[in-house]
């Protein structure tokens, strides 16, 4: 009925998008299928008769989508109970502002804890560290690993605030 020889089965670079993400990207996925010359009828047949091919197509789409997102990411934040790791991802390197709150009663993930931090950011209960690290051979993989470790993509307002107060 159809040929699968044109598919190159390479390992996934990132992670497969969730069902919810795929539903939100429905139009983008349809366009992707069209660029691969896969009709709706063929897609249905793949899903029914050759699920490993449809899985592979989803993996390829997921990787392409993630690559497109990661290439545009400039700021990441990873905030835990008493730590903030704020990343600025420049063209050549990753810059980090790291904050450690020494007050065991504070949780930076809460509104109350973050308000405490904003009032006390210059106190002895807060430690700072800055660092710069070069990317490995794969800048987007480096960004993805930070996301896998809990970082979220942001517009960088918190990082930029720190940049201003540290000057």
ChimeraX attribute file (.defattr): number of C-alpha atoms within 10 A of each C-alpha:
attribute: neighborCount
match mode: 1-to-1
recipient: residues
	/A:1	5
	/A:2	7
	/A:3	6
	/A:4	10
	/A:5	7
	/A:6	7
	/A:7	11
	/A:8	11
	/A:9	13
	/A:10	9
	/A:11	9
	/A:12	12
	/A:13	15
	/A:14	19
	/A:15	13
	/A:16	19
	/A:17	17
	/A:18	10
	/A:19	9
	/A:20	9
	/A:21	11
	/A:22	16
	/A:23	12
	/A:24	11
	/A:25	14
	/A:26	12
	/A:27	11
	/A:28	14
	/A:29	18
	/A:30	15
	/A:31	13
	/A:32	17
	/A:33	18
	/A:34	12
	/A:35	10
	/A:36	12
	/A:37	10
	/A:38	15
	/A:39	13
	/A:40	12
	/A:41	8
	/A:42	15
	/A:43	18
	/A:44	14
	/A:45	15
	/A:46	19
	/A:47	13
	/A:48	10
	/A:49	11
	/A:50	13
	/A:51	14
	/A:52	12
	/A:53	17
	/A:54	18
	/A:55	14
	/A:56	18
	/A:57	21
	/A:58	17
	/A:59	21
	/A:60	22
	/A:61	19
	/A:62	22
	/A:63	18
	/A:64	15
	/A:65	18
	/A:66	18
	/A:67	16
	/A:68	12
	/A:69	13
	/A:70	18
	/A:71	13
	/A:72	10
	/A:73	17
	/A:74	17
	/A:75	24
	/A:76	24
	/A:77	24
	/A:78	17
	/A:79	18
	/A:80	15
	/A:81	15
	/A:82	20
	/A:83	19
	/A:84	21
	/A:85	18
	/A:86	25
	/A:87	27
	/A:88	21
	/A:89	22
	/A:90	14
	/A:91	11
	/A:92	10
	/A:93	14
	/A:94	19
	/A:95	18
	/A:96	21
	/A:97	20
	/A:98	20
	/A:99	19
	/A:100	17
	/A:101	23
	/A:102	14
	/A:103	12
	/A:104	9
	/A:105	10
	/A:106	17
	/A:107	19
	/A:108	20
	/A:109	14
	/A:110	12
	/A:111	10
	/A:112	11
	/A:113	16
	/A:114	16
	/A:115	13
	/A:116	14
	/A:117	20
	/A:118	9
	/A:119	9
	/A:120	13
	/A:121	17
	/A:122	12
	/A:123	11
	/A:124	10
	/A:125	13
	/A:126	16
	/A:127	14
	/A:128	14
	/A:129	10
	/A:130	12
	/A:131	10
	/A:132	13
	/A:133	11
	/A:134	14
	/A:135	17
	/A:136	10
	/A:137	8
	/A:138	8
	/A:139	18
	/A:140	20
	/A:141	17
	/A:142	17
	/A:143	22
	/A:144	20
	/A:145	12
	/A:146	17
	/A:147	16
	/A:148	12
	/A:149	9
	/A:150	13
	/A:151	21
	/A:152	14
	/A:153	17
	/A:154	16
	/A:155	13
	/A:156	16
	/A:157	10
	/A:158	17
	/A:159	21
	/A:160	14
	/A:161	10
	/A:162	15
	/A:163	11
	/A:164	9
	/A:165	9
	/A:166	9
	/A:167	5
